[in-house]
Amino acid sequence: MSFIWRRLAVCAAVIAIMVMMFSPVSAAEKRDGVFIHISDGPESAHRVLMALNMANMWAEDHAVLVYFDIKGIEVVLKDAKDITFAHFPSSKTALANLQKKGVVVMACPGCLKAAGKTPADLAPGIKVADKKQFFGFTEGRIIALDY
């Protein structure tokens, strides 16, 4: 009987080791990232505020990067108007909340130039896009939302 119990104990130990080796624990330690792309500006208040709201919700438990281009850069300029719509927090409130959470918010340098603006025209805390950060802001998967 003791031989059978020893074999069962060894089998159980081997199974436990294999479960630990192949379990997704290491993947769970890596936070997935959410890349949110905003190309519309103040004229599309619902789109902009929905995107910022999603960014704030995702930032609770994921790495988030918000990227503004085309008309979207008008939202992140120093002199941008505070966009409001329906029940959403305003654009300035949402951006401030993102910055408090450590979310990276970037603007396209080419779109700034096309609009006759420079990085000096960006609101405080908004960065000029850096291609390395597109992949470096998270070690997990990157999920993209486009607004």
Secondary structure as the mmCIF struct_conf table of DSSP 4:
data_model
#
loop_
_struct_conf.conf_type_id
_struct_conf.id
_struct_conf.beg_label_comp_id
_struct_conf.beg_label_asym_id
_struct_conf.beg_label_seq_id
_struct_conf.end_label_comp_id
_struct_conf.end_label_asym_id
_struct_conf.end_label_seq_id
HELX_RH_AL_P HELX_RH_AL_P1 SER A 2 PHE A 22
BEND BEND1 SER A 23 SER A 23
TURN_TY1_P TURN_TY1_P1 PRO A 24 PRO A 24
HELX_RH_AL_P HELX_RH_AL_P2 VAL A 25 GLU A 29
BEND BEND2 LYS A 30 LYS A 30
HELX_LH_PP_P HELX_LH_PP_P1 ARG A 31 ASP A 32
STRN STRN1 GLY A 33 ILE A 38
HELX_RH_3T_P HELX_RH_3T_P1 PRO A 42 SER A 44
HELX_RH_AL_P HELX_RH_AL_P3 ALA A 45 TRP A 58
TURN_TY1_P TURN_TY1_P2 ALA A 59 ASP A 61
BEND BEND3 HIS A 62 HIS A 62
STRN STRN2 ALA A 63 PHE A 68
HELX_RH_3T_P HELX_RH_3T_P2 ILE A 70 VAL A 75
BEND BEND4 VAL A 76 VAL A 76
STRN STRN3 LEU A 77 LEU A 77
TURN_TY1_P TURN_TY1_P3 LYS A 78 ASP A 79
TURN_TY1_P TURN_TY1_P4 ALA A 86 HIS A 87
BEND BEND5 PHE A 88 PHE A 88
HELX_LH_PP_P HELX_LH_PP_P2 PRO A 89 SER A 90
HELX_RH_AL_P HELX_RH_AL_P4 SER A 91 LYS A 100
TURN_TY1_P TURN_TY1_P5 LYS A 101 GLY A 102
STRN STRN4 VAL A 104 ALA A 107
HELX_RH_AL_P HELX_RH_AL_P5 PRO A 109 ALA A 114
TURN_TY1_P TURN_TY1_P6 ALA A 115 GLY A 116
HELX_RH_3T_P HELX_RH_3T_P3 PRO A 119 ASP A 121
STRN STRN5 LEU A 122 LEU A 122
HELX_LH_PP_P HELX_LH_PP_P3 ALA A 123 ALA A 123
TURN_TY1_P TURN_TY1_P7 PRO A 124 GLY A 125
STRN STRN6 LYS A 127 VAL A 128
HELX_RH_AL_P HELX_RH_AL_P6 LYS A 131 GLY A 136
TURN_TY1_P TURN_TY1_P8 PHE A 137 PHE A 137
BEND BEND6 GLU A 139 GLY A 140
STRN STRN7 ILE A 142 ASP A 146
#
